């Protein structure tokens, strides 16, 4: 009986790949947080009429600034991507005339948000 050795090698490799692909859930994946980690205590420091520099000092550099609308900054955070324990949070900061006017997203608006800072 004559065997085609290269064909047999490729066939064994393909079968092993198929069987081992079922073990991919056993591979350890490091939890890498991505984006801006914000807590409610950080957001509570924001006040209406803050400048963009003041907001950046409190929250840090935003993940994304809208290229077509410079009056909107996006802060987002993702942890445990594609897992049952995945955490996603986002905050959008809105400006008018380079002054903070509103917040939207997964965080509560601070109780003292409408009280401007004393200059």
N, C-alpha and C positions, 0 to 999 in steps of 0.2 A: 504494500500500500504506500503510495507516494503522497507526501504532505507538501503543501505549498507553505514554506516556513514564514515568509513575510506576511502572507494573508493570515496565518494562524496567530502571529504576534500581534497584528492589528486587531484581530477579533478578541483576543484575550485582554488587550488594553482597553478596548471599548466596553467589554463586560465589566471589568474592574472599575472603570470610571462610573458606570451606571450604578453599581453596587455601593461604591464609596460616596456617591453624591447624596445618598440617604443619610450619611453621617454628618452632613454639614451643620445640623442644628447642635452638634456637640462642640463645635469650634467656639472657643472663648472669644468674645468681642468686648473690647474695652469701652466703657461708657464715656463718651467724649461730649461734654456740653458744648453747644454751638450757639453763638449769638451773644446778646447782652443779658446777663443774669440780673434781674431786677426783683426787688421785694416791695411789698406795699409800703414799707417804711421809707424807701427811696422816693416813691411816687408821692407820698404825703408831704414831702418837702417842696413840691411844686406850687407856685402861686400864679395867679393871673398877672399878666403884664411883665413877666420875667423875659429877659432878653434871650436870644439864642445861646449866647455865651454862658449865661447863668444856668440854663437848662442843660447844656453840655457839661458844665461843672458838676451838676447834681447827678445826672444819669449816665454820663459818658458819651462817647461818639456813637451816633445811631448806626444800626446795621445797614440801613438804606435811606438815602434821601431821594425823593421823587425827582427824576431828571427834568420833568416838565412842569413841576410845581414845587418851588423851593420852600413853600410854606407848610410842608408836611414832612415830618420825620418818622421813620418806622424803627421801633425797637422790638426785636423778637428773640425768643429763646427756645431751644429745643434740647431735650435730654432724653436718652434712651430711645433713639430713633428706631422705628419699626419693631417695637416690643410692646407687650401688654402694659407695661408701666411707663409708657411714653408720656412726657410732660411737654406741653406747648403753651407758651404765654406770649402775648403781643401787646404792644402799646403804641398808639399813633398820637403824636404830638402835633397840634395845629397852631400855626402862627398867622398873624395879620400884622403887616407893617413891622416885621421882625420882633413882635411881642407875642407871648404865649396867650392863646385865647381859649383852647379847649383840649380835652384828652378823650380818646376813645380806646377801647380794647378790653383786655381781661382784668384790668385793675379797677378798683373803686376810685371815684373822684374824691380827693381829699376834702374833709369837712371845711377846712379853711382855704380852699382853693380860690374862692372869690374875694379873698382879702389880699390886696396887693402888699408887697414888701415895702417897708419904709425905706425911702431912698435917702 
